[in-house]
Amino acid sequence: MTQLQDDLDSAIRQLRGTVTGPVVCPGEDGYEDECAGTQTAWGHRPVVAVGARAAADVRAAVSFAAERGLPVAVQATGHGQPESGAGGVLISTRRMAEVSVDPARGTAWIGAGTRWREVIDAAAPHGLAPLSGSTSHVGAVSYTLGGGIGLLARRYGYAVDQVRTIDVVTADGMARRCTPDTEPDLFWALCGGRGNFGVVTALEVGLVPAARLYGGGLYFDAAHAPAVLAAWLRLTRAAPDELTTSLMIIPFPDLPDVPEPFRGKRIVHVRVAYLGDAAVGDRLVGQLRAVVPPLVEQLADIPFTDCDTIHRDPTDPHAFLGTSVFLRDLDEAALAALLDATGPAAPAVCLLELRHLGGALANRGTNAVGFREAGYLLGVVSPLDNVDLSVAERGLETAVEAVRPWILGRHLNGLFGAAATPDQVSAAFEPADYRRLAELKARYDTENLFRHNHNIPPARGTVRWFVGGAGDHG
């Protein structure tokens, strides 16, 4: 055993004496569980994994890594894991899952490992709700700091726009409390730049009044997809801000455990969330029914605590690749091109999603989330079961190419796995914002300690940043 390994082993023993949670190395009990996340196509393989229970544990882990020049990866639920972090230190925050609601102020403190389900349930008795996403299974902190386009987005905007305070451990091992007034640069960078600037240990976010809504889904046979998508596009043209809708085209396998109406078919799933009277919401979506009768309809006045029934996203760990782009607008020709690009002749099986933006999402926040003028968001996900990675990547980009004239930039929260190339990460920000983020990265993380993520390298001399259409590098 080398002296270097002896020194590392000694340091890990000291770390175990400091951290209140588990500290595990490859081959030890608990290592695989500590590294596991929702994404199963790749996973972190750190030199040491630290299961943090408190901010002090995070400080100890960051200081340990910084002293040895080891990169740091952070994981709560592992939904948006962008790459396999080999070597270095993994900080698992899932044990930091506390929520505290202040109904008088309409806010919630959220620990780093908290899932949206805990926040939803804590806020509901007060008639309040967070700006959570399509599934409550996702970690709240990373989702929020990447923007967060949720069920109430057109009425209340991005989840990140509700951030009031951030507790973070930076690369120097310091614990900082950031607000727009106390540390405006760091606050701005964290709100959009996510884990590039430190390990966030807690957030304070604003809640909104939303005890119930009219919501659910309509399922159509994709044989009628052109007509259904055209009707959905017309609906979005005149939709009130209280109505947030999206649709996904899903190719279901011909398997016994798939519900009979969907088995072996491509299905258009239109998702509806309306913050208004149920009868008005029913009339709004009636124009979709008028085009073609749905195979299945699941719409009702529901408590916000039942919000998972709208999108019905999967929660089991699985292997997938994905990309997402902001679109200035859409027309029927673009919809036809998308249907063709993701149809049976596509390079790989693709799930196509379109979300209607606008409304409060257009309001500029005190953060690095841009492209506020976007009218729609396109997301494409490819399952990786028995599919070559390069083929799946080609399938995603084929879909993106179909709408290139409309593209403003990429969406950070929608970049999954190997699809998150450096050019695509830079394309997730407006040019001036990316330049500022790189400069702030050089200030707060000069050595790029936090790089096992959607990485923004620190500016060193001349800064290069994204210019032009998605995927182009100027």
N, C-alpha and C positions, 0 to 999 in steps of 0.2 A: 504494500500500500504506500502511495506517494505521500510526501509531506503535505501537498496541496489537498489530497483527499482527507488526510488526518485533520487538517485545519477546518475543512468543511464539516466533517463529522462532529468535531468539537463545537463548532458554531451552531449546528443544528441541535445538539444537546442543550446548549444554552437557550436557544429559541424555544425549545420545549418547556424549559423552566420558566419562561416569561409569558407565553401565550396560554390563555385559559382553555382554548379549543384544541382539537387534535392537530398534530404536526406529523405528517406521514411521508415516507419516501417510497420509491418504486420497490415492489415486492413485499411491502408490509401490509398487514391487515388494515383495511379501510382506504387504501390508496385509490383503488379503482372506483369506489363509491364517491370519494371526494372529488374525483376528476370527471365523473359522469355528468352529462347534461341532456337536454331534450334532443339536441343534434347528435346523431349517432354515426354520421359519415366520417367524422374525424373528432378527435378529442385532445385535450391538453395532456402532455406527458412531462410534467415538471420535475426538476431535481427534488423539490420538496413542495408539498401541498399543505397550506395552512387553513384550517377551518376556524375562521374568526368568529368570536362571540361578541366582541365589543370593539370600539374604535381603538382602544389601546392595543389590541391584538393586531389590528391593521397597521398601526404605527410600527410595531415591532417587526412585522413581516416586511414592510417597505424599507425600513432601516437596514435589516438583514440583507435584502437584495441590493440596495444602493451601495453598501460597503463592499460588496463583492462584484459589482457590475453585472448582476443578473437581471434579465428582463422580468417584468411583472405582468401576469395575466390575472384578470378578475372575472369571477363567475358567480352568478346567483342561480338562475334556472337553466342557463345555457341555451336559450331559444335562439338568440341572434349571434351565436359564436361565429366569428368571421374566418377563423383559421385554426389550425392545430398548433398550439403553442408548445414547441419542443424545448426542453430545458427551462432554466429559470425557476421562478416562484409563482405558484398559483395561489391566489387568495380566494377562498370560497366564502361568500357572505351569506349563504342561505340560513344560517343560524341567527342572523341579525334581522329578525322578522317581527319587529314591534310596530304597533300603530297606536297613535293617540290623537283623538279628535277633539277639537275645540269648537263646539257648535256655535258659541257666541261670535267667534271670529270667522267661522266658516272655513276652518283650516284643518289639516291633518299633518302630523309628524310621521314620517314613514322610514323605517329602518332599511338598510341596504339590501337585505334579502327578502323583503316583503313582496308577496304576490298581490295582484289586484284584488283577489277574492277577500283577503283580510281587510283591505281598505273599504271595499264595497259594504261588507257586513258591519264594519264599525261605524260607517257614516249613515247607513240606512235608518236606524232608529231616530235620527234627527232630521229626516226628510232631505238628506244631502247625498251627493254622489261625487266620486272623482271622475276626471276625464280619462277613464280607463279605455283599453282597447277592445278588440273583438272577442278576446277570451280573457277570463279572469285568472287563468293559469300562468300568465306571463309575469315576470318580475317587474315591479312598478318603477324602480329607479332608472334602470337602463332604458326602458321604453320611453320614459318621460324625457330623459336627457337627449334622446335621439329625435325628439319632436313629439311624436305621439298623436296619431290621427284616429280618434276613437268614435264611438257611437253617437256622441253629442257634438261632433267637431264643427259642423256648420253653424250651430247655435253659439258655441262657447270657444271655438278655436282649438289650437294645439294644446296638448297637455303641458308642454314646456312653458307655455305662456302663463300658467298658473303657479310656477315655482316662485316661492317667496324667499327661502333661505336654503343654503346648501352647506352641510358639514362635509369636509373633504380632507384627506391626508395627501399632501403633495410629495414630490420626489425627495425632498429634503427631510422627510419624516415628520414634518410639522402638521398638526391638526389645525385647520382654519375653518372659520365660519364666514361664509360669503353671502352677501346680499348685494343688490344693485347699488347700495350706498356705501357699504364698508369695503368691498373688494370688487369694484365694478368690472374690471378687465377679466378677472378669473371667473366671476359669475357668468359673464357673457360667453366666455369660451366653453365652460362646462355645459351650458344650456345650448346644446347643438353639437359640441365636440366630444361629448360623452367622456369615456375613460382615458382620453389622451392627456389629461392634465392632473390626474390624481385618482385616488380611490375614494369615491363618495360613500360616506358612512350613513348619511341620513338626509332627507329632504323635508322641507315644509312646503306644502302645496295648498292652493285654494280649492275648495269644494264648491259645487253648484247645486241649486235647488232642483232635484230631479228624483222624486219618490217613485214615479211610474212613467211609463211611456207606452205608445202603441207600436208594437214591433213584432218581428218574426220574419218569415221567408215565404217566397213563392218559388216553386220548382217547375221548370218548363223543359220539355224535350228539346234538345239542341237542334233537332231537325227544323225547328221554328226560330232558331237563334237570330237570323237577320231581322225578322219582324220584332222579336222581343227586345233586342238591343236598340233598334230604332225607336221603339216606344219608350224605353228607359231613357234614351237621350232626350226625347221630347219632354219627358217628365222632369228631368234635371234643368231644362231651360227655364222653367217657370216655378221651380220648387221654392217654397219658403225656407228661411234659414232654420226653422224648427225641424225640417225633414233632412235627414242624412241617409243616403242610400248607397248601395254598392251592388255589384253582381260578380259572380264567379262561374266560370265554365269548367265543369268537373267531368273528366272521363272515368266512369265507374267500371270496375272489372266485372266480368260475368262470373260471379262467385256466389255460393249459397248464402253467405252471411250479409250480402248486400240486399237492402230492401227491394222487393220485387219491382216497384215502379221505376227504379233506377238501374236495375241489373243489366250490365252490358251496354249501357247507353251513355252518351254525353248529355249532361244536364246543365241548364242555366239556372243558377240559384240567385234570385234577387233578394237582397237583405234590406230590411226597412226598420228605421228607428225614427219615430215622430213624437216630438215633445208638444203634444196638443191633444185636442179632443179626438177620441177614437173614431167617431163617425166621420170627422173631417179627414183623418188619416186614411180611412177606408175609401173615401171618395178619391183621394189623391192617387192611390195605387190602383183604383178601379180601371184606369186607362190601360194598365198592363193586362188585366184580365180580359179586357175588350178585344185585344189582339188575338189571343189564343187562350183557351182554358188551361190553367196550370194542372200539372199532374198531381201535385200536392200543394195545399195551402196551409200555412201555420202562422196566422196573424191573430193577435189578441192584445187587449190592454193588460200589461204585465207590470209587476213591481220591478224596479231597476235591479233588484237582486237576482232576477231571472234573465239578465242581459245575455248570458251565454247561449240562450236558446235562439238568438238572432242569427249569428254566423255559424254556430255549431262547429267550431274549429276542433281539430283533433288535439288531444292532450298527451297521448302516449309518445314516448321517445321514438324518433324515426329519422331516416336519412333523406336529406333534401338539399337542393340548390335553388337559389332564387335571386332575382334582381327586380328593381323597381325604378320607375322614372316618372317625373312630373311632366304633365302635358299641358300646353297652353290652352288647347281646346280639342275637340273631336268633331268629326262629321261621319256620315254614313259610309263614305268611301274608306275612311280609316278603320272603321269597325269591320268592314268587309275584309280589309287586308289583315287585320288581327285574327279574324276567324280562320282565314286561310293559313296564316303562319303558324297557328297553334292547333290545326286540325289533324286528321289522321295521317297526312303526308309529312307532318313536322318531323325534324330529326330525332326528337325525343318526346315522350309524353309530357304535356305541359298543362298546368292549371292556370287559367287566365283570370285575373281579377281587375276590375275597374271600380274606382271609388270616386264619387262626386265630391269635389272640394268647393271652394268659394265660401261665401258667407263670412263668418268670423275668422276663418282660416286666412283670409286676405289681410287681416290687420297685422301690422308689423310689431313684433315683440322686442323686448330687451334681451335678445339672444341671437345666436348664429344660424337659426333656421330661416332659410330664404325661399325663393321661388314662390312668394306669397300670391303672385298673380295666376298661379296654375289653376286650371278649371277641373282637371282630373288627375288621378294617379293610376298608372298602370303597374300591376305587379304580375310577375310570371314565376311560377314555382315548378320545379321538375323533381319528382321522386327519384331517388338514386338506387332503388332496388333493381339489381341486375342490369344497370345502365352504366356504360362507360362515361367517366366524368367529362371528357372532351366532347362527347356527343351531347350530353346534357347542356354544357356551356353553349354549344352551337345552337341548340334549340332555344335557349333564352335570348340570345342575340338576334336570332331570326325574327322573334316577336318584336324586339326593340326596333329593329330596322324597319318594320312595317309602319311604324308611326314616327320615324325620325323627323319629318318636317315639323311636328308638333312639340318636340322634346325641349324642355327647359334645362333639365339636369336630373341627376340620380337622387334617390331617396335613401338616406343612410340606414334607417331602420329596416329597409327592405332588401339590403344587400346581405345575402346569406352565403357563407362559405367561400369557396374558391372563386366565386363570381366577383368577390370584392377586391378587384385589382387596384393598385395605387391610382391609376387614372380614374377609375370609377369612384373611388373614395373622394378624390379631389373634385370630381364632377357633382358631388352631393352638396357643394357649397357654391355660393356666388363668388366670382373671382376676387373681389375686394375682401370678402369675409374669409376666404381661404388664406389669402396673404396675411391677414391679421392673426388668424389662428396659428399659422406657422411661426409668426413672430412671437406670439405669446407662448407657444410651445417651447421656443428657445429660451424664454425667460423662466418658465416654471418647470421644465423638464429638459434641460440642455442635452443630456446624454440619451434621451429617448428611452428612459427606463420603462415607460408604459407604451410598449409597442406591439404586444400581442393583442391587437384590437383592429378597428378600422383606423389604421394609423395615419396620423398627420405628422410627418417628420419635422423636426425643428428647423427653422430658417437658418441657413449658414451662408452668409454673403448674399449671393443672388437667389431670390426666391422664385421658383417656378410654380405656376398655379393653373387651374383649369380655365380654358377659354373656349367658347364655341359650343357645339352640340355635344350631347352626352357621348362619352367615349373618345372624343378628340382631345388632344393635349397640346396646348399652345406653349 
